[in-house]
């Protein structure tokens, strides 16, 4: 707890001087007022010292632009009321309201609710709660408490269907129109027997309905997905180019949105996804829950001067690939060095999909830019289209994503 009594001291000194040299009824009244102010100071000091401050967060994880409650609990442990101003954070710029005034009655406990949201992903610190008591009597108290919790803001995802994974390996987990293998873990329906083989009759269901019944199962046939997300500025792009330096940060957010969208879509279909993010460090994730991937995606970041190269990371993972797998690569640019690796990769796996998005993509509810495609891309990106022709000849799917394309539109062309 801290306090400021400079104003009260100045008034007290002036009052004493006036009573010594200009003693009168008015100076006596002034002296009484100063005495009362000092009494109030010590009383409010006791109340303020005993004041209990606590906090609570509605969520410790949220999505970008998702509103959440931030609650402050105050308790007055004294037998006098006090008027306070509460500022819940010195770091959260979107707090509504930014502060609140309240009166705490004797022994009252009160909860104050604020709302906040975040425009960017990452780990967000809350900072300090500040409680202030100010009076015209010439003194002021304030108390701060550090909020030990933080909020993890998860990356935004776009609702889009990605159904381009290779259908090869006979594994449970993926509903498929290609009726290759029944997945007995997913029952679609129970139907009346109709000339099926006798071994398909479910006797428990038949006894329950008093007629012959058979269970209809889902069918599955997918391999694993390996997704490589490169957040760095690769070789082949001028490192001192101001445009690409600033564009990389924008690309980073779009790349993570795309990755988050694909991961969530696949995990909801019980598909195995191995995620590798190449940034300042290399981060990997393989989990049964899509939210675990989002924890990783919320905290990663790239750099303009990387230690790790996409082509090397992909090459190091070659031993883990099988012919049933689908490889997805998201990058701001493709260098000449990675092309041989992509061709080797295609020979070792079922499908290779490369999404190059130097300027991000169009969110579904946004309008298209009134500009021609060839006027959007810089020279470096246009040169990439020539490489894409070579890769397509080797059955590697390469898509140069335009800011006029939505994710759904891109996926439909694959």
C-alpha positions as CSV (number, residue, x, y, z in Angstrom):
1,X,0.0,0.0,0.0
2,X,1.2,3.5,-0.8
3,X,-0.2,6.9,0.1
4,X,0.3,10.6,-0.8
5,X,-0.2,13.2,1.9
6,X,1.7,16.2,0.5
7,X,-1.4,18.3,0.2
8,X,-2.5,17.5,3.7
9,X,0.9,18.4,5.1
10,X,1.0,21.7,3.3
11,X,-2.5,22.7,4.6
12,X,-1.4,21.6,8.1
13,X,1.7,23.8,8.1
14,X,-0.2,26.8,6.8
15,X,-2.9,26.3,9.4
16,X,-0.3,26.1,12.3
17,X,1.4,29.3,11.0
18,X,-2.0,31.1,10.8
19,X,-2.9,30.1,14.3
20,X,0.4,31.4,15.6
21,X,0.4,34.7,13.9
22,X,-3.2,35.4,13.0
23,X,-5.2,33.6,15.7
24,X,-9.0,34.0,15.2
25,X,-12.2,32.1,15.0
26,X,-11.5,31.3,11.4
27,X,-8.1,29.8,12.1
28,X,-9.6,27.7,14.8
29,X,-12.2,26.4,12.3
30,X,-9.4,25.7,9.9
31,X,-7.4,23.9,12.6
32,X,-10.5,21.8,13.4
33,X,-10.8,20.9,9.7
34,X,-7.2,19.9,9.5
35,X,-7.5,17.8,12.7
36,X,-10.6,16.0,11.2
37,X,-8.6,15.4,7.9
38,X,-5.8,13.7,9.9
39,X,-8.3,11.6,11.8
40,X,-9.9,10.6,8.4
41,X,-6.4,9.8,7.1
42,X,-5.6,7.3,9.9
43,X,-9.1,5.8,9.8
44,X,-9.0,5.3,6.0
45,X,-5.5,4.0,6.3
46,X,-6.6,1.2,8.6
47,X,-9.5,0.3,6.3
48,X,-7.2,0.3,3.2
49,X,-4.6,-1.8,4.9
50,X,-7.2,-4.5,5.8
51,X,-8.8,-4.4,2.3
52,X,-8.7,-7.8,0.6
53,X,-8.3,-8.0,-3.2
54,X,-8.8,-11.2,-5.2
55,X,-9.5,-11.9,-8.9
56,X,-11.0,-14.5,-11.2
57,X,-11.0,-15.2,-14.9
58,X,-13.9,-16.7,-16.8
59,X,-11.5,-18.5,-19.1
60,X,-7.7,-18.9,-19.1
61,X,-8.0,-19.8,-22.8
62,X,-10.0,-18.0,-25.4
63,X,-10.1,-17.3,-29.2
64,X,-9.3,-14.0,-30.9
65,X,-12.2,-11.5,-30.5
66,X,-14.0,-13.7,-28.0
67,X,-15.3,-11.7,-25.1
68,X,-14.6,-13.0,-21.6
69,X,-15.3,-11.8,-18.0
70,X,-12.6,-10.7,-15.7
71,X,-13.8,-10.5,-12.1
72,X,-12.4,-8.5,-9.2
73,X,-13.5,-9.4,-5.6
74,X,-13.0,-6.8,-2.8
75,X,-13.7,-7.2,0.9
76,X,-14.0,-4.5,3.5
77,X,-12.8,-5.9,6.9
78,X,-13.6,-2.6,8.8
79,X,-16.7,-1.1,10.3
80,X,-16.7,2.0,8.1
81,X,-17.6,2.4,4.4
82,X,-15.1,3.5,1.8
83,X,-15.4,4.8,-1.8
84,X,-12.9,3.2,-4.2
85,X,-11.8,3.4,-7.8
86,X,-10.8,0.0,-9.3
87,X,-8.6,-0.3,-12.4
88,X,-8.3,-4.0,-13.1
89,X,-5.2,-4.0,-15.4
90,X,-2.5,-1.8,-16.7
91,X,-1.9,-4.0,-19.8
92,X,-5.4,-4.9,-21.2
93,X,-6.4,-2.2,-23.7
94,X,-9.8,-3.6,-24.5
95,X,-11.3,-3.6,-21.0
96,X,-14.9,-2.5,-20.7
97,X,-15.2,-0.4,-18.6
98,X,-11.6,0.7,-18.1
99,X,-12.3,1.3,-14.4
100,X,-15.2,1.3,-11.9
101,X,-16.1,3.3,-8.8
102,X,-17.9,1.7,-5.9
103,X,-18.8,2.1,-2.3
104,X,-17.8,-0.8,0.1
105,X,-20.0,-0.9,3.1
106,X,-18.7,-2.1,6.5
107,X,-17.7,-5.8,6.2
108,X,-19.1,-6.0,2.7
109,X,-17.7,-8.3,0.0
110,X,-18.4,-7.2,-3.5
111,X,-17.6,-8.6,-7.0
112,X,-16.9,-6.3,-9.9
113,X,-17.2,-7.6,-13.5
114,X,-15.2,-6.4,-16.5
115,X,-15.2,-7.7,-20.0
116,X,-12.2,-7.9,-22.4
117,X,-11.2,-9.5,-25.7
118,X,-8.0,-9.8,-27.7
119,X,-7.2,-9.0,-31.3
120,X,-4.1,-11.1,-31.6
121,X,-3.1,-14.6,-30.5
122,X,-0.5,-15.5,-27.9
123,X,0.1,-15.5,-24.1
124,X,-1.4,-12.3,-22.6
125,X,-0.2,-10.9,-19.3
126,X,-2.8,-9.0,-17.2
127,X,-0.4,-7.0,-15.2
128,X,-1.5,-5.2,-12.0
129,X,-4.9,-4.5,-10.3
130,X,-4.9,-1.0,-8.9
131,X,-7.3,0.1,-6.2
132,X,-7.4,3.9,-5.4
133,X,-9.0,6.0,-2.7
134,X,-8.8,9.8,-3.3
135,X,-10.4,12.6,-1.2
136,X,-10.4,16.4,-1.4
137,X,-9.0,16.4,2.2
138,X,-5.5,16.3,0.8
139,X,-4.5,12.7,0.9
140,X,-4.7,9.6,-1.4
141,X,-4.2,5.8,-1.0
142,X,-3.5,3.2,-3.7
143,X,-2.9,-0.5,-3.6
144,X,-1.7,-2.8,-6.4
145,X,-1.8,-6.5,-6.8
146,X,0.0,-8.5,-9.5
147,X,-2.2,-10.9,-11.4
148,X,-0.3,-14.2,-11.5
149,X,-2.5,-15.8,-14.1
150,X,-2.2,-15.2,-17.8
151,X,-4.6,-15.7,-20.8
152,X,-3.8,-17.9,-23.7
153,X,-5.4,-16.5,-26.9
154,X,-5.8,-19.3,-29.4
155,X,-5.5,-18.7,-33.1
156,X,-8.5,-18.0,-35.2
157,X,-9.8,-20.8,-37.4
158,X,-11.9,-20.7,-40.6
159,X,-14.8,-23.0,-41.1
160,X,-13.8,-24.9,-44.2
161,X,-13.9,-28.5,-45.3
162,X,-10.6,-30.2,-46.2
163,X,-11.2,-33.6,-47.7
164,X,-8.1,-34.0,-49.8
165,X,-6.2,-36.5,-47.7
166,X,-5.1,-39.7,-49.5
167,X,-7.5,-42.7,-49.1
168,X,-5.0,-45.6,-48.9
169,X,-4.4,-47.3,-45.6
170,X,-7.3,-49.4,-44.1
171,X,-7.5,-47.7,-40.7
172,X,-10.4,-46.9,-38.4
173,X,-11.2,-43.3,-37.8
174,X,-12.3,-41.7,-41.1
175,X,-15.7,-41.9,-42.6
176,X,-15.4,-42.5,-46.3
177,X,-17.6,-43.0,-49.3
178,X,-15.1,-45.5,-50.6
179,X,-16.4,-48.6,-48.9
180,X,-13.1,-50.4,-48.4
181,X,-13.2,-51.5,-44.7
182,X,-15.9,-51.5,-42.1
183,X,-15.1,-49.5,-39.0
184,X,-16.9,-51.3,-36.1
185,X,-16.3,-48.4,-33.8
186,X,-18.8,-46.3,-35.7
187,X,-22.4,-47.6,-36.0
188,X,-24.4,-45.6,-38.6
189,X,-27.7,-47.4,-38.2
190,X,-29.6,-50.6,-37.3
191,X,-31.7,-51.9,-40.2
192,X,-34.1,-54.8,-40.7
193,X,-32.5,-57.9,-42.2
194,X,-32.7,-57.9,-46.0
195,X,-30.8,-60.8,-47.7
196,X,-27.5,-60.0,-46.0
197,X,-25.1,-62.9,-45.0
198,X,-26.3,-64.7,-41.8
199,X,-23.1,-63.7,-40.0
200,X,-24.1,-60.0,-40.1
201,X,-27.3,-60.6,-38.0
202,X,-27.0,-58.8,-34.6
203,X,-28.8,-61.2,-32.3
204,X,-29.2,-58.8,-29.3
205,X,-30.9,-56.1,-31.5
206,X,-33.0,-58.9,-33.1
207,X,-34.2,-60.1,-29.7
208,X,-35.0,-56.5,-28.7
209,X,-37.1,-55.7,-31.8
210,X,-38.5,-59.3,-32.2
211,X,-37.3,-59.5,-35.8
212,X,-34.0,-60.0,-37.6
213,X,-31.8,-56.9,-37.5
214,X,-28.3,-56.0,-38.8
215,X,-26.0,-53.1,-37.8
216,X,-24.7,-50.8,-40.5
217,X,-21.1,-49.6,-39.9
218,X,-19.1,-46.7,-41.3
219,X,-16.3,-47.4,-43.7
220,X,-12.8,-46.1,-43.4
221,X,-9.6,-45.9,-45.5
222,X,-7.1,-43.1,-44.6
223,X,-3.5,-42.7,-43.8
224,X,-1.8,-40.1,-41.6
225,X,-1.4,-36.4,-42.3
226,X,2.0,-34.7,-41.8
227,X,1.7,-30.9,-41.9
228,X,4.7,-28.6,-42.1
229,X,4.1,-24.9,-41.4
230,X,7.1,-22.6,-42.1
231,X,6.7,-19.3,-40.4
232,X,10.1,-18.0,-41.4
233,X,11.4,-15.9,-44.3
234,X,13.2,-18.4,-46.5
235,X,16.2,-18.0,-48.8
236,X,15.4,-16.6,-52.2
237,X,13.6,-13.6,-50.7
238,X,15.8,-10.5,-50.1
239,X,16.4,-10.3,-46.4
240,X,16.6,-6.5,-46.4
241,X,13.5,-6.0,-48.4
242,X,11.1,-3.9,-46.1
243,X,8.1,-5.2,-47.9
244,X,8.8,-8.9,-47.3
245,X,9.8,-8.2,-43.7
246,X,6.5,-6.6,-42.9
247,X,4.6,-9.1,-45.1
248,X,6.0,-12.1,-43.2
249,X,4.3,-11.1,-40.0
250,X,0.9,-10.8,-41.9
251,X,1.6,-14.2,-43.6
252,X,2.4,-15.8,-40.2
253,X,-1.1,-15.1,-38.9
254,X,-2.8,-16.4,-42.0
255,X,-0.6,-19.5,-42.1
256,X,-1.6,-20.3,-38.5
257,X,-5.3,-19.7,-39.3
258,X,-5.0,-22.1,-42.2
259,X,-3.2,-24.7,-40.1
260,X,-5.7,-24.4,-37.3
261,X,-8.6,-24.8,-39.7
262,X,-7.2,-28.0,-41.3
263,X,-6.1,-29.5,-37.9
264,X,-9.5,-29.0,-36.3
265,X,-11.4,-30.3,-39.4
266,X,-9.2,-33.4,-39.5
267,X,-9.3,-34.1,-35.7
268,X,-13.1,-33.9,-35.6
269,X,-13.0,-36.7,-38.2
270,X,-10.6,-38.7,-35.9
271,X,-7.7,-38.4,-38.4
272,X,-4.1,-38.7,-37.2
273,X,-2.3,-35.4,-37.7
274,X,1.4,-34.8,-37.1
275,X,2.1,-31.1,-37.0
276,X,5.5,-29.6,-37.4
277,X,5.9,-25.8,-37.0
278,X,9.2,-24.2,-38.1
279,X,9.8,-20.8,-36.5
280,X,12.3,-19.5,-34.1
281,X,12.3,-23.1,-32.9
282,X,10.9,-26.3,-34.2
283,X,7.7,-27.4,-32.5
284,X,5.9,-30.7,-33.0
285,X,2.5,-32.0,-31.9
286,X,0.6,-35.3,-32.3
287,X,-2.5,-35.6,-30.1
288,X,-6.0,-36.9,-30.0
289,X,-7.5,-33.5,-29.1
290,X,-7.5,-30.6,-31.5
291,X,-7.2,-28.1,-28.7
292,X,-3.7,-29.4,-27.9
293,X,-2.6,-28.3,-31.3
294,X,-4.1,-24.8,-30.7
295,X,-2.0,-24.5,-27.5
296,X,1.1,-24.9,-29.7
297,X,-0.2,-22.6,-32.5
298,X,-1.0,-19.8,-30.0
299,X,2.6,-19.4,-28.9
300,X,4.8,-20.0,-32.0
301,X,6.4,-17.2,-34.0
302,X,8.7,-17.0,-37.0
303,X,11.7,-14.8,-37.8
304,X,13.3,-13.0,-40.8
305,X,16.7,-14.7,-40.0
306,X,15.9,-18.4,-39.4
307,X,18.2,-21.1,-37.9
308,X,16.1,-23.8,-39.5
309,X,15.2,-24.4,-43.2
310,X,12.0,-26.0,-44.4
311,X,13.8,-28.4,-46.8
312,X,16.1,-29.7,-44.0
313,X,13.2,-30.3,-41.6
314,X,11.2,-32.1,-44.2
315,X,14.3,-34.3,-45.1
316,X,14.9,-35.2,-41.5
317,X,11.3,-36.5,-41.3
318,X,11.7,-38.8,-44.3
319,X,12.1,-42.0,-42.1
320,X,8.7,-41.5,-40.6
321,X,6.7,-41.2,-43.9
322,X,4.8,-44.2,-45.4
323,X,3.1,-44.5,-48.8
324,X,-0.3,-44.1,-47.1
325,X,0.5,-40.6,-45.8
326,X,-0.5,-37.1,-47.0
327,X,2.0,-34.3,-46.7
328,X,0.8,-30.7,-46.4
329,X,3.3,-27.8,-46.6
330,X,2.3,-24.2,-45.8
331,X,5.0,-21.5,-46.7
332,X,5.4,-17.9,-47.7
333,X,7.7,-19.0,-50.6
334,X,9.3,-22.1,-52.1
335,X,13.1,-22.1,-52.8
336,X,14.9,-24.0,-55.5
337,X,16.5,-26.1,-52.8
338,X,13.3,-27.7,-51.7
339,X,12.1,-28.9,-55.1
340,X,14.3,-32.1,-55.2
341,X,13.0,-32.9,-51.7
342,X,9.4,-32.5,-52.8
343,X,9.9,-34.8,-55.7
344,X,11.5,-37.5,-53.4
345,X,8.6,-36.8,-50.9
346,X,6.0,-37.5,-53.6
347,X,7.7,-40.8,-54.5
348,X,7.6,-41.9,-50.8
349,X,4.0,-40.8,-49.9
350,X,0.5,-40.8,-51.5
351,X,-0.1,-37.1,-51.8
352,X,1.9,-33.9,-51.4
353,X,0.0,-30.6,-51.2
354,X,1.9,-27.2,-51.0
355,X,0.0,-24.0,-50.1
356,X,2.1,-20.9,-50.8
357,X,0.3,-17.8,-49.4
358,X,2.6,-14.7,-49.5
359,X,-0.4,-12.4,-48.9
360,X,-2.7,-14.6,-47.0
361,X,-6.2,-15.5,-48.2
362,X,-9.7,-14.1,-48.2
363,X,-11.9,-14.8,-45.2
364,X,-15.3,-16.2,-46.3
365,X,-17.4,-13.2,-45.3
366,X,-15.0,-10.6,-46.9
367,X,-15.5,-9.2,-50.4
368,X,-13.0,-9.8,-53.2
369,X,-10.4,-7.1,-54.2
370,X,-11.1,-5.3,-57.4
371,X,-7.8,-6.1,-59.0
372,X,-6.5,-8.7,-61.5
373,X,-4.5,-11.7,-60.2
374,X,-1.3,-11.0,-62.1
375,X,-1.3,-7.5,-60.6
376,X,-1.3,-8.8,-57.0
377,X,1.8,-10.9,-56.9
378,X,5.4,-9.6,-56.8
379,X,8.2,-10.9,-59.1
380,X,9.3,-13.5,-56.6
381,X,5.8,-15.0,-56.3
382,X,5.3,-14.9,-60.1
383,X,8.6,-16.9,-60.6
384,X,7.1,-19.4,-58.2
385,X,4.4,-20.2,-60.7
386,X,7.0,-21.5,-63.1
387,X,8.3,-23.9,-60.4
388,X,4.7,-25.0,-59.7
389,X,4.4,-26.2,-63.3
390,X,7.4,-28.5,-62.8
391,X,6.1,-29.8,-59.5
392,X,2.6,-30.4,-61.0
393,X,4.2,-32.5,-63.7
394,X,5.5,-34.7,-60.9
395,X,2.0,-35.0,-59.3
396,X,2.8,-32.5,-56.5
397,X,-0.2,-30.2,-55.9
398,X,1.0,-26.6,-55.6
399,X,-1.4,-23.7,-55.0
400,X,-0.3,-20.0,-55.0
401,X,-3.0,-18.6,-52.8
402,X,-4.3,-15.2,-53.7
403,X,-5.8,-12.7,-51.2
404,X,-8.9,-13.1,-53.4
405,X,-9.2,-16.8,-52.7
406,X,-10.9,-18.2,-49.7
407,X,-9.6,-21.4,-48.1
408,X,-12.7,-23.3,-49.3
409,X,-12.0,-22.1,-52.9
410,X,-8.4,-23.2,-52.7
411,X,-9.3,-26.7,-51.3
412,X,-11.8,-27.2,-54.1
413,X,-9.1,-26.8,-56.7
414,X,-6.9,-29.5,-55.2
